[in-house]
Amino acid sequence: MLTNDLRIARVEKTLRWFEEDVPLLNVRVRELSKERQESAKRFAAAVIRETRAELERLLREQPPSGADSAAVGPAGPPCEPAD
């Protein structure tokens, strides 16, 4: 099972890939009819919106970054007792 951090990293990578692909999409659909161009662009925009929403959901579900460190205290893990 994937950790939440790994899921976030994958979704971030996917989102960057989609966003960076928009100019190339414009080149790929250039030969299509105006209606099909708009349809492809709307679809790409919807995929990007959904991916952003997924990333936001994962970030909301992520436990606070200090949750683990709060259990051991601000000074870090407990030390061995002195002799």
Phi and psi restraints in degrees (range 20) as a CNS / XPLOR table:
assign (resid 1 and name C) (resid 2 and name N)
       (resid 2 and name CA) (resid 2 and name C) 1.0 -78.6 20.0 2
assign (resid 2 and name N) (resid 2 and name CA)
       (resid 2 and name C) (resid 3 and name N) 1.0 142.6 20.0 2
assign (resid 2 and name C) (resid 3 and name N)
       (resid 3 and name CA) (resid 3 and name C) 1.0 -75.5 20.0 2
assign (resid 3 and name N) (resid 3 and name CA)
       (resid 3 and name C) (resid 4 and name N) 1.0 161.8 20.0 2
assign (resid 3 and name C) (resid 4 and name N)
       (resid 4 and name CA) (resid 4 and name C) 1.0 -62.5 20.0 2
assign (resid 4 and name N) (resid 4 and name CA)
       (resid 4 and name C) (resid 5 and name N) 1.0 -38.5 20.0 2
assign (resid 4 and name C) (resid 5 and name N)
       (resid 5 and name CA) (resid 5 and name C) 1.0 -62.4 20.0 2
assign (resid 5 and name N) (resid 5 and name CA)
       (resid 5 and name C) (resid 6 and name N) 1.0 -40.1 20.0 2
assign (resid 5 and name C) (resid 6 and name N)
       (resid 6 and name CA) (resid 6 and name C) 1.0 -67.6 20.0 2
assign (resid 6 and name N) (resid 6 and name CA)
       (resid 6 and name C) (resid 7 and name N) 1.0 -40.0 20.0 2
assign (resid 6 and name C) (resid 7 and name N)
       (resid 7 and name CA) (resid 7 and name C) 1.0 -61.8 20.0 2
assign (resid 7 and name N) (resid 7 and name CA)
       (resid 7 and name C) (resid 8 and name N) 1.0 -44.6 20.0 2
assign (resid 7 and name C) (resid 8 and name N)
       (resid 8 and name CA) (resid 8 and name C) 1.0 -60.7 20.0 2
assign (resid 8 and name N) (resid 8 and name CA)
       (resid 8 and name C) (resid 9 and name N) 1.0 -45.1 20.0 2
assign (resid 8 and name C) (resid 9 and name N)
       (resid 9 and name CA) (resid 9 and name C) 1.0 -60.9 20.0 2
assign (resid 9 and name N) (resid 9 and name CA)
       (resid 9 and name C) (resid 10 and name N) 1.0 -42.1 20.0 2
assign (resid 9 and name C) (resid 10 and name N)
       (resid 10 and name CA) (resid 10 and name C) 1.0 -65.4 20.0 2
assign (resid 10 and name N) (resid 10 and name CA)
       (resid 10 and name C) (resid 11 and name N) 1.0 -42.5 20.0 2
assign (resid 10 and name C) (resid 11 and name N)
       (resid 11 and name CA) (resid 11 and name C) 1.0 -68.2 20.0 2
assign (resid 11 and name N) (resid 11 and name CA)
       (resid 11 and name C) (resid 12 and name N) 1.0 -39.2 20.0 2
assign (resid 11 and name C) (resid 12 and name N)
       (resid 12 and name CA) (resid 12 and name C) 1.0 -61.3 20.0 2
assign (resid 12 and name N) (resid 12 and name CA)
       (resid 12 and name C) (resid 13 and name N) 1.0 -42.9 20.0 2
assign (resid 12 and name C) (resid 13 and name N)
       (resid 13 and name CA) (resid 13 and name C) 1.0 -63.6 20.0 2
assign (resid 13 and name N) (resid 13 and name CA)
       (resid 13 and name C) (resid 14 and name N) 1.0 -43.9 20.0 2
assign (resid 13 and name C) (resid 14 and name N)
       (resid 14 and name CA) (resid 14 and name C) 1.0 -63.1 20.0 2
assign (resid 14 and name N) (resid 14 and name CA)
       (resid 14 and name C) (resid 15 and name N) 1.0 -43.3 20.0 2
assign (resid 14 and name C) (resid 15 and name N)
       (resid 15 and name CA) (resid 15 and name C) 1.0 -61.8 20.0 2
assign (resid 15 and name N) (resid 15 and name CA)
       (resid 15 and name C) (resid 16 and name N) 1.0 -45.2 20.0 2
assign (resid 15 and name C) (resid 16 and name N)
       (resid 16 and name CA) (resid 16 and name C) 1.0 -59.5 20.0 2
assign (resid 16 and name N) (resid 16 and name CA)
       (resid 16 and name C) (resid 17 and name N) 1.0 -42.3 20.0 2
assign (resid 16 and name C) (resid 17 and name N)
       (resid 17 and name CA) (resid 17 and name C) 1.0 -61.6 20.0 2
assign (resid 17 and name N) (resid 17 and name CA)
       (resid 17 and name C) (resid 18 and name N) 1.0 -46.1 20.0 2
assign (resid 17 and name C) (resid 18 and name N)
       (resid 18 and name CA) (resid 18 and name C) 1.0 -61.7 20.0 2
assign (resid 18 and name N) (resid 18 and name CA)
       (resid 18 and name C) (resid 19 and name N) 1.0 -46.3 20.0 2
assign (resid 18 and name C) (resid 19 and name N)
       (resid 19 and name CA) (resid 19 and name C) 1.0 -65.1 20.0 2
assign (resid 19 and name N) (resid 19 and name CA)
       (resid 19 and name C) (resid 20 and name N) 1.0 -39.5 20.0 2
assign (resid 19 and name C) (resid 20 and name N)
       (resid 20 and name CA) (resid 20 and name C) 1.0 -71.7 20.0 2
assign (resid 20 and name N) (resid 20 and name CA)
       (resid 20 and name C) (resid 21 and name N) 1.0 -18.7 20.0 2
assign (resid 20 and name C) (resid 21 and name N)
       (resid 21 and name CA) (resid 21 and name C) 1.0 -84.9 20.0 2
assign (resid 21 and name N) (resid 21 and name CA)
       (resid 21 and name C) (resid 22 and name N) 1.0 -11.9 20.0 2
assign (resid 21 and name C) (resid 22 and name N)
       (resid 22 and name CA) (resid 22 and name C) 1.0 -56.5 20.0 2
assign (resid 22 and name N) (resid 22 and name CA)
       (resid 22 and name C) (resid 23 and name N) 1.0 -47.8 20.0 2
assign (resid 22 and name C) (resid 23 and name N)
       (resid 23 and name CA) (resid 23 and name C) 1.0 -60.9 20.0 2
assign (resid 23 and name N) (resid 23 and name CA)
       (resid 23 and name C) (resid 24 and name N) 1.0 -36.2 20.0 2
assign (resid 23 and name C) (resid 24 and name N)
       (resid 24 and name CA) (resid 24 and name C) 1.0 -69.9 20.0 2
assign (resid 24 and name N) (resid 24 and name CA)
       (resid 24 and name C) (resid 25 and name N) 1.0 -33.2 20.0 2
assign (resid 24 and name C) (resid 25 and name N)
       (resid 25 and name CA) (resid 25 and name C) 1.0 -60.5 20.0 2
assign (resid 25 and name N) (resid 25 and name CA)
       (resid 25 and name C) (resid 26 and name N) 1.0 -42.2 20.0 2
assign (resid 25 and name C) (resid 26 and name N)
       (resid 26 and name CA) (resid 26 and name C) 1.0 -59.1 20.0 2
assign (resid 26 and name N) (resid 26 and name CA)
       (resid 26 and name C) (resid 27 and name N) 1.0 -37.4 20.0 2
assign (resid 26 and name C) (resid 27 and name N)
       (resid 27 and name CA) (resid 27 and name C) 1.0 -70.0 20.0 2
assign (resid 27 and name N) (resid 27 and name CA)
       (resid 27 and name C) (resid 28 and name N) 1.0 -42.3 20.0 2
assign (resid 27 and name C) (resid 28 and name N)
       (resid 28 and name CA) (resid 28 and name C) 1.0 -66.3 20.0 2
assign (resid 28 and name N) (resid 28 and name CA)
       (resid 28 and name C) (resid 29 and name N) 1.0 -33.0 20.0 2
assign (resid 28 and name C) (resid 29 and name N)
       (resid 29 and name CA) (resid 29 and name C) 1.0 -95.1 20.0 2
assign (resid 29 and name N) (resid 29 and name CA)
       (resid 29 and name C) (resid 30 and name N) 1.0 1.5 20.0 2
assign (resid 29 and name C) (resid 30 and name N)
       (resid 30 and name CA) (resid 30 and name C) 1.0 -54.4 20.0 2
assign (resid 30 and name N) (resid 30 and name CA)
       (resid 30 and name C) (resid 31 and name N) 1.0 -36.1 20.0 2
assign (resid 30 and name C) (resid 31 and name N)
       (resid 31 and name CA) (resid 31 and name C) 1.0 -82.4 20.0 2
assign (resid 31 and name N) (resid 31 and name CA)
       (resid 31 and name C) (resid 32 and name N) 1.0 -8.2 20.0 2
assign (resid 31 and name C) (resid 32 and name N)
       (resid 32 and name CA) (resid 32 and name C) 1.0 -80.9 20.0 2
assign (resid 32 and name N) (resid 32 and name CA)
       (resid 32 and name C) (resid 33 and name N) 1.0 166.3 20.0 2
assign (resid 32 and name C) (resid 33 and name N)
       (resid 33 and name CA) (resid 33 and name C) 1.0 -65.7 20.0 2
assign (resid 33 and name N) (resid 33 and name CA)
       (resid 33 and name C) (resid 34 and name N) 1.0 161.2 20.0 2
assign (resid 33 and name C) (resid 34 and name N)
       (resid 34 and name CA) (resid 34 and name C) 1.0 -57.6 20.0 2
assign (resid 34 and name N) (resid 34 and name CA)
       (resid 34 and name C) (resid 35 and name N) 1.0 -41.2 20.0 2
assign (resid 34 and name C) (resid 35 and name N)
       (resid 35 and name CA) (resid 35 and name C) 1.0 -63.8 20.0 2
assign (resid 35 and name N) (resid 35 and name CA)
       (resid 35 and name C) (resid 36 and name N) 1.0 -43.0 20.0 2
assign (resid 35 and name C) (resid 36 and name N)
       (resid 36 and name CA) (resid 36 and name C) 1.0 -70.5 20.0 2
assign (resid 36 and name N) (resid 36 and name CA)
       (resid 36 and name C) (resid 37 and name N) 1.0 -34.6 20.0 2
assign (resid 36 and name C) (resid 37 and name N)
       (resid 37 and name CA) (resid 37 and name C) 1.0 -60.5 20.0 2
assign (resid 37 and name N) (resid 37 and name CA)
       (resid 37 and name C) (resid 38 and name N) 1.0 -48.3 20.0 2
assign (resid 37 and name C) (resid 38 and name N)
       (resid 38 and name CA) (resid 38 and name C) 1.0 -63.5 20.0 2
assign (resid 38 and name N) (resid 38 and name CA)
       (resid 38 and name C) (resid 39 and name N) 1.0 -39.0 20.0 2
assign (resid 38 and name C) (resid 39 and name N)
       (resid 39 and name CA) (resid 39 and name C) 1.0 -62.2 20.0 2
assign (resid 39 and name N) (resid 39 and name CA)
       (resid 39 and name C) (resid 40 and name N) 1.0 -45.0 20.0 2
assign (resid 39 and name C) (resid 40 and name N)
       (resid 40 and name CA) (resid 40 and name C) 1.0 -64.1 20.0 2
assign (resid 40 and name N) (resid 40 and name CA)
       (resid 40 and name C) (resid 41 and name N) 1.0 -40.3 20.0 2
assign (resid 40 and name C) (resid 41 and name N)
       (resid 41 and name CA) (resid 41 and name C) 1.0 -68.2 20.0 2
assign (resid 41 and name N) (resid 41 and name CA)
       (resid 41 and name C) (resid 42 and name N) 1.0 -39.1 20.0 2
assign (resid 41 and name C) (resid 42 and name N)
       (resid 42 and name CA) (resid 42 and name C) 1.0 -64.2 20.0 2
assign (resid 42 and name N) (resid 42 and name CA)
       (resid 42 and name C) (resid 43 and name N) 1.0 -41.6 20.0 2
assign (resid 42 and name C) (resid 43 and name N)
       (resid 43 and name CA) (resid 43 and name C) 1.0 -62.3 20.0 2
assign (resid 43 and name N) (resid 43 and name CA)
       (resid 43 and name C) (resid 44 and name N) 1.0 -46.0 20.0 2
assign (resid 43 and name C) (resid 44 and name N)
       (resid 44 and name CA) (resid 44 and name C) 1.0 -61.4 20.0 2
assign (resid 44 and name N) (resid 44 and name CA)
       (resid 44 and name C) (resid 45 and name N) 1.0 -41.5 20.0 2
assign (resid 44 and name C) (resid 45 and name N)
       (resid 45 and name CA) (resid 45 and name C) 1.0 -64.2 20.0 2
assign (resid 45 and name N) (resid 45 and name CA)
       (resid 45 and name C) (resid 46 and name N) 1.0 -39.0 20.0 2
assign (resid 45 and name C) (resid 46 and name N)
       (resid 46 and name CA) (resid 46 and name C) 1.0 -66.2 20.0 2
assign (resid 46 and name N) (resid 46 and name CA)
       (resid 46 and name C) (resid 47 and name N) 1.0 -40.1 20.0 2
assign (resid 46 and name C) (resid 47 and name N)
       (resid 47 and name CA) (resid 47 and name C) 1.0 -63.7 20.0 2
assign (resid 47 and name N) (resid 47 and name CA)
       (resid 47 and name C) (resid 48 and name N) 1.0 -41.5 20.0 2
assign (resid 47 and name C) (resid 48 and name N)
       (resid 48 and name CA) (resid 48 and name C) 1.0 -64.7 20.0 2
assign (resid 48 and name N) (resid 48 and name CA)
       (resid 48 and name C) (resid 49 and name N) 1.0 -43.1 20.0 2
assign (resid 48 and name C) (resid 49 and name N)
       (resid 49 and name CA) (resid 49 and name C) 1.0 -60.4 20.0 2
assign (resid 49 and name N) (resid 49 and name CA)
       (resid 49 and name C) (resid 50 and name N) 1.0 -44.9 20.0 2
assign (resid 49 and name C) (resid 50 and name N)
       (resid 50 and name CA) (resid 50 and name C) 1.0 -63.7 20.0 2
assign (resid 50 and name N) (resid 50 and name CA)
       (resid 50 and name C) (resid 51 and name N) 1.0 -39.1 20.0 2
assign (resid 50 and name C) (resid 51 and name N)
       (resid 51 and name CA) (resid 51 and name C) 1.0 -67.3 20.0 2
assign (resid 51 and name N) (resid 51 and name CA)
       (resid 51 and name C) (resid 52 and name N) 1.0 -41.2 20.0 2
assign (resid 51 and name C) (resid 52 and name N)
       (resid 52 and name CA) (resid 52 and name C) 1.0 -62.4 20.0 2
assign (resid 52 and name N) (resid 52 and name CA)
       (resid 52 and name C) (resid 53 and name N) 1.0 -41.7 20.0 2
assign (resid 52 and name C) (resid 53 and name N)
       (resid 53 and name CA) (resid 53 and name C) 1.0 -62.5 20.0 2
assign (resid 53 and name N) (resid 53 and name CA)
       (resid 53 and name C) (resid 54 and name N) 1.0 -40.4 20.0 2
assign (resid 53 and name C) (resid 54 and name N)
       (resid 54 and name CA) (resid 54 and name C) 1.0 -63.5 20.0 2
assign (resid 54 and name N) (resid 54 and name CA)
       (resid 54 and name C) (resid 55 and name N) 1.0 -42.6 20.0 2
assign (resid 54 and name C) (resid 55 and name N)
       (resid 55 and name CA) (resid 55 and name C) 1.0 -62.7 20.0 2
assign (resid 55 and name N) (resid 55 and name CA)
       (resid 55 and name C) (resid 56 and name N) 1.0 -44.3 20.0 2
assign (resid 55 and name C) (resid 56 and name N)
       (resid 56 and name CA) (resid 56 and name C) 1.0 -61.8 20.0 2
assign (resid 56 and name N) (resid 56 and name CA)
       (resid 56 and name C) (resid 57 and name N) 1.0 -40.4 20.0 2
assign (resid 56 and name C) (resid 57 and name N)
       (resid 57 and name CA) (resid 57 and name C) 1.0 -63.0 20.0 2
assign (resid 57 and name N) (resid 57 and name CA)
       (resid 57 and name C) (resid 58 and name N) 1.0 -45.6 20.0 2
assign (resid 57 and name C) (resid 58 and name N)
       (resid 58 and name CA) (resid 58 and name C) 1.0 -63.0 20.0 2
assign (resid 58 and name N) (resid 58 and name CA)
       (resid 58 and name C) (resid 59 and name N) 1.0 -39.7 20.0 2
assign (resid 58 and name C) (resid 59 and name N)
       (resid 59 and name CA) (resid 59 and name C) 1.0 -66.9 20.0 2
assign (resid 59 and name N) (resid 59 and name CA)
       (resid 59 and name C) (resid 60 and name N) 1.0 -36.3 20.0 2
assign (resid 59 and name C) (resid 60 and name N)
       (resid 60 and name CA) (resid 60 and name C) 1.0 -66.8 20.0 2
assign (resid 60 and name N) (resid 60 and name CA)
       (resid 60 and name C) (resid 61 and name N) 1.0 -36.2 20.0 2
assign (resid 60 and name C) (resid 61 and name N)
       (resid 61 and name CA) (resid 61 and name C) 1.0 -79.6 20.0 2
assign (resid 61 and name N) (resid 61 and name CA)
       (resid 61 and name C) (resid 62 and name N) 1.0 -12.8 20.0 2
assign (resid 61 and name C) (resid 62 and name N)
       (resid 62 and name CA) (resid 62 and name C) 1.0 -68.6 20.0 2
assign (resid 62 and name N) (resid 62 and name CA)
       (resid 62 and name C) (resid 63 and name N) 1.0 133.3 20.0 2
assign (resid 62 and name C) (resid 63 and name N)
       (resid 63 and name CA) (resid 63 and name C) 1.0 -65.6 20.0 2
assign (resid 63 and name N) (resid 63 and name CA)
       (resid 63 and name C) (resid 64 and name N) 1.0 154.1 20.0 2
assign (resid 63 and name C) (resid 64 and name N)
       (resid 64 and name CA) (resid 64 and name C) 1.0 -55.4 20.0 2
assign (resid 64 and name N) (resid 64 and name CA)
       (resid 64 and name C) (resid 65 and name N) 1.0 143.4 20.0 2
assign (resid 64 and name C) (resid 65 and name N)
       (resid 65 and name CA) (resid 65 and name C) 1.0 -64.4 20.0 2
assign (resid 65 and name N) (resid 65 and name CA)
       (resid 65 and name C) (resid 66 and name N) 1.0 -24.2 20.0 2
assign (resid 65 and name C) (resid 66 and name N)
       (resid 66 and name CA) (resid 66 and name C) 1.0 -93.2 20.0 2
assign (resid 66 and name N) (resid 66 and name CA)
       (resid 66 and name C) (resid 67 and name N) 1.0 7.8 20.0 2
assign (resid 66 and name C) (resid 67 and name N)
       (resid 67 and name CA) (resid 67 and name C) 1.0 -62.2 20.0 2
assign (resid 67 and name N) (resid 67 and name CA)
       (resid 67 and name C) (resid 68 and name N) 1.0 -41.6 20.0 2
assign (resid 67 and name C) (resid 68 and name N)
       (resid 68 and name CA) (resid 68 and name C) 1.0 -72.4 20.0 2
assign (resid 68 and name N) (resid 68 and name CA)
       (resid 68 and name C) (resid 69 and name N) 1.0 -38.9 20.0 2
assign (resid 68 and name C) (resid 69 and name N)
       (resid 69 and name CA) (resid 69 and name C) 1.0 -73.1 20.0 2
assign (resid 69 and name N) (resid 69 and name CA)
       (resid 69 and name C) (resid 70 and name N) 1.0 -23.9 20.0 2
assign (resid 69 and name C) (resid 70 and name N)
       (resid 70 and name CA) (resid 70 and name C) 1.0 -66.4 20.0 2
assign (resid 70 and name N) (resid 70 and name CA)
       (resid 70 and name C) (resid 71 and name N) 1.0 -28.8 20.0 2
assign (resid 70 and name C) (resid 71 and name N)
       (resid 71 and name CA) (resid 71 and name C) 1.0 -71.5 20.0 2
assign (resid 71 and name N) (resid 71 and name CA)
       (resid 71 and name C) (resid 72 and name N) 1.0 -25.2 20.0 2
assign (resid 71 and name C) (resid 72 and name N)
       (resid 72 and name CA) (resid 72 and name C) 1.0 -102.9 20.0 2
assign (resid 72 and name N) (resid 72 and name CA)
       (resid 72 and name C) (resid 73 and name N) 1.0 -4.5 20.0 2
assign (resid 72 and name C) (resid 73 and name N)
       (resid 73 and name CA) (resid 73 and name C) 1.0 92.5 20.0 2
assign (resid 73 and name N) (resid 73 and name CA)
       (resid 73 and name C) (resid 74 and name N) 1.0 166.3 20.0 2
assign (resid 73 and name C) (resid 74 and name N)
       (resid 74 and name CA) (resid 74 and name C) 1.0 -68.8 20.0 2
assign (resid 74 and name N) (resid 74 and name CA)
       (resid 74 and name C) (resid 75 and name N) 1.0 -23.6 20.0 2
assign (resid 74 and name C) (resid 75 and name N)
       (resid 75 and name CA) (resid 75 and name C) 1.0 -86.8 20.0 2
assign (resid 75 and name N) (resid 75 and name CA)
       (resid 75 and name C) (resid 76 and name N) 1.0 -1.8 20.0 2
assign (resid 75 and name C) (resid 76 and name N)
       (resid 76 and name CA) (resid 76 and name C) 1.0 102.1 20.0 2
assign (resid 76 and name N) (resid 76 and name CA)
       (resid 76 and name C) (resid 77 and name N) 1.0 -164.8 20.0 2
assign (resid 76 and name C) (resid 77 and name N)
       (resid 77 and name CA) (resid 77 and name C) 1.0 -67.1 20.0 2
assign (resid 77 and name N) (resid 77 and name CA)
       (resid 77 and name C) (resid 78 and name N) 1.0 152.7 20.0 2
assign (resid 77 and name C) (resid 78 and name N)
       (resid 78 and name CA) (resid 78 and name C) 1.0 -63.7 20.0 2
assign (resid 78 and name N) (resid 78 and name CA)
       (resid 78 and name C) (resid 79 and name N) 1.0 148.4 20.0 2
assign (resid 78 and name C) (resid 79 and name N)
       (resid 79 and name CA) (resid 79 and name C) 1.0 -87.7 20.0 2
assign (resid 79 and name N) (resid 79 and name CA)
       (resid 79 and name C) (resid 80 and name N) 1.0 160.7 20.0 2
assign (resid 79 and name C) (resid 80 and name N)
       (resid 80 and name CA) (resid 80 and name C) 1.0 -68.4 20.0 2
assign (resid 80 and name N) (resid 80 and name CA)
       (resid 80 and name C) (resid 81 and name N) 1.0 141.2 20.0 2
assign (resid 80 and name C) (resid 81 and name N)
       (resid 81 and name CA) (resid 81 and name C) 1.0 -65.6 20.0 2
assign (resid 81 and name N) (resid 81 and name CA)
       (resid 81 and name C) (resid 82 and name N) 1.0 147.7 20.0 2
assign (resid 81 and name C) (resid 82 and name N)
       (resid 82 and name CA) (resid 82 and name C) 1.0 -75.2 20.0 2
assign (resid 82 and name N) (resid 82 and name CA)
       (resid 82 and name C) (resid 83 and name N) 1.0 151.7 20.0 2
